[in-house]
Amino acid sequence: MDHALALPARRITDLLSSGLPARAKSKRQAMDQPRSDPDQELVKRTQAGDASAFDDLVVKYTPRLYGLVYNMTSNHEDTNDLLQDIFAKAYKAIRGFRGKSSFIPSPST
């Protein structure tokens, strides 16, 4: 006989009344905390003047953004021009980036 099947199942009410501290944060608390994002180190290095760190971000995000922008333009030349504009604006604005969101947010579905 399998002993795992013989154990009694805990009910949801037992779990809720177990006195464990709640882990959920309010949206305000979550927004006020810097994100632990793998891109955060690259952003910090870019803010410190390391242009190669920004190059790494460009290499990482170009395929994803290319697909997104191309779906809007249906034109490769326009897509390339827009990507240059996007990354140029991101580079100019990166000094003010506080890390409270991801470098490039996921598109909402």
C-alpha positions as a Markdown table, in Angstrom:
| # | Residue | x | y | z |
|---|---|---|---|---|
| 1 | Met | 0.0 | 0.0 | 0.0 |
| 2 | Asp | 1.3 | 3.5 | -0.9 |
| 3 | His | 1.7 | 5.5 | 2.3 |
| 4 | Ala | 1.3 | 8.8 | 0.5 |
| 5 | Leu | -2.3 | 7.9 | -0.3 |
| 6 | Ala | -3.0 | 6.9 | 3.3 |
| 7 | Leu | -2.2 | 10.4 | 4.7 |
| 8 | Pro | -5.3 | 12.5 | 5.4 |
| 9 | Ala | -5.8 | 15.5 | 3.1 |
| 10 | Arg | -5.7 | 18.9 | 4.7 |
| 11 | Arg | -8.7 | 21.0 | 4.1 |
| 12 | Ile | -8.6 | 24.5 | 2.9 |
| 13 | Thr | -10.2 | 25.7 | 6.1 |
| 14 | Asp | -7.4 | 24.0 | 8.1 |
| 15 | Leu | -4.8 | 25.8 | 6.0 |
| 16 | Leu | -6.6 | 29.2 | 6.3 |
| 17 | Ser | -6.9 | 28.8 | 10.1 |
| 18 | Ser | -3.3 | 27.6 | 10.6 |
| 19 | Gly | -2.1 | 31.0 | 11.7 |
| 20 | Leu | 0.6 | 31.2 | 9.0 |
| 21 | Pro | 1.4 | 34.8 | 8.2 |
| 22 | Ala | 0.0 | 36.2 | 5.0 |
| 23 | Arg | 2.6 | 36.6 | 2.2 |
| 24 | Ala | 0.5 | 38.8 | -0.1 |
| 25 | Lys | 1.7 | 42.4 | -0.6 |
| 26 | Ser | -0.5 | 45.3 | -1.5 |
| 27 | Lys | 0.0 | 46.7 | -5.0 |
| 28 | Arg | 1.4 | 49.9 | -3.4 |
| 29 | Gln | 4.0 | 47.9 | -1.4 |
| 30 | Ala | 5.0 | 45.9 | -4.5 |
| 31 | Met | 5.4 | 49.1 | -6.6 |
| 32 | Asp | 7.5 | 50.8 | -3.9 |
| 33 | Gln | 10.0 | 48.0 | -3.7 |
| 34 | Pro | 12.8 | 47.6 | -6.4 |
| 35 | Arg | 12.3 | 44.5 | -8.5 |
| 36 | Ser | 14.8 | 41.7 | -8.4 |
| 37 | Asp | 15.2 | 41.5 | -12.1 |
| 38 | Pro | 18.1 | 39.9 | -14.0 |
| 39 | Asp | 18.3 | 43.1 | -16.1 |
| 40 | Gln | 18.8 | 45.3 | -13.0 |
| 41 | Glu | 22.5 | 44.7 | -13.0 |
| 42 | Leu | 22.8 | 45.7 | -16.7 |
| 43 | Val | 20.7 | 48.8 | -16.1 |
| 44 | Lys | 22.9 | 49.8 | -13.1 |
| 45 | Arg | 26.1 | 49.3 | -15.2 |
| 46 | Thr | 24.6 | 51.4 | -18.0 |
| 47 | Gln | 23.6 | 54.1 | -15.5 |
| 48 | Ala | 27.3 | 54.1 | -14.4 |
| 49 | Gly | 28.4 | 54.7 | -18.0 |
| 50 | Asp | 29.1 | 51.1 | -19.2 |
| 51 | Ala | 27.8 | 51.3 | -22.8 |
| 52 | Ser | 28.5 | 47.6 | -23.3 |
| 53 | Ala | 25.9 | 46.7 | -20.7 |
| 54 | Phe | 23.3 | 48.6 | -22.7 |
| 55 | Asp | 24.4 | 46.7 | -25.8 |
| 56 | Asp | 23.6 | 43.5 | -23.9 |
| 57 | Leu | 20.1 | 44.8 | -23.2 |
| 58 | Val | 19.7 | 45.7 | -26.9 |
| 59 | Val | 20.8 | 42.2 | -28.0 |
| 60 | Lys | 18.5 | 40.6 | -25.4 |
| 61 | Tyr | 15.4 | 42.6 | -26.3 |
| 62 | Thr | 15.7 | 43.2 | -30.0 |
| 63 | Pro | 14.1 | 39.9 | -31.2 |
| 64 | Arg | 11.1 | 40.4 | -28.9 |
| 65 | Leu | 10.6 | 44.0 | -29.8 |
| 66 | Tyr | 11.2 | 43.4 | -33.5 |
| 67 | Gly | 8.3 | 40.9 | -33.6 |
| 68 | Leu | 6.0 | 43.3 | -31.7 |
| 69 | Val | 6.9 | 46.3 | -33.8 |
| 70 | Tyr | 6.8 | 44.4 | -37.1 |
| 71 | Asn | 3.3 | 43.1 | -36.3 |
| 72 | Met | 2.3 | 46.8 | -36.2 |
| 73 | Thr | 4.1 | 48.1 | -39.2 |
| 74 | Ser | 4.4 | 45.0 | -41.6 |
| 75 | Asn | 7.5 | 46.7 | -43.0 |
| 76 | His | 11.1 | 45.7 | -42.1 |
| 77 | Glu | 12.6 | 49.2 | -42.8 |
| 78 | Asp | 10.0 | 50.9 | -40.7 |
| 79 | Thr | 10.5 | 48.3 | -37.9 |
| 80 | Asn | 14.3 | 48.9 | -37.9 |
| 81 | Asp | 13.9 | 52.7 | -37.8 |
| 82 | Leu | 11.4 | 52.4 | -34.9 |
| 83 | Leu | 13.7 | 50.1 | -33.0 |
| 84 | Gln | 16.5 | 52.5 | -33.3 |
| 85 | Asp | 14.2 | 55.3 | -32.0 |
| 86 | Ile | 13.0 | 53.0 | -29.1 |
| 87 | Phe | 16.5 | 52.1 | -28.0 |
| 88 | Ala | 17.8 | 55.6 | -28.4 |
| 89 | Lys | 15.0 | 56.9 | -26.2 |
| 90 | Ala | 15.6 | 54.2 | -23.7 |
| 91 | Tyr | 19.3 | 55.0 | -23.5 |
| 92 | Lys | 18.7 | 58.7 | -23.0 |
| 93 | Ala | 16.1 | 58.0 | -20.2 |
| 94 | Ile | 18.0 | 55.2 | -18.4 |
| 95 | Arg | 19.6 | 57.5 | -15.9 |
| 96 | Gly | 16.1 | 58.2 | -14.5 |
| 97 | Phe | 15.1 | 54.5 | -14.4 |
| 98 | Arg | 14.5 | 53.5 | -10.7 |
| 99 | Gly | 14.0 | 49.8 | -11.1 |
| 100 | Lys | 10.5 | 49.7 | -9.8 |
| 101 | Ser | 9.4 | 48.0 | -13.0 |
| 102 | Ser | 11.0 | 45.7 | -15.5 |
| 103 | Phe | 13.3 | 47.3 | -18.1 |
| 104 | Ile | 10.9 | 46.4 | -20.9 |
| 105 | Pro | 7.4 | 45.5 | -19.5 |
| 106 | Ser | 5.5 | 42.6 | -20.9 |
| 107 | Pro | 2.7 | 43.5 | -23.3 |
| 108 | Ser | -0.6 | 43.2 | -21.6 |
| 109 | Thr | -2.9 | 40.5 | -22.9 |
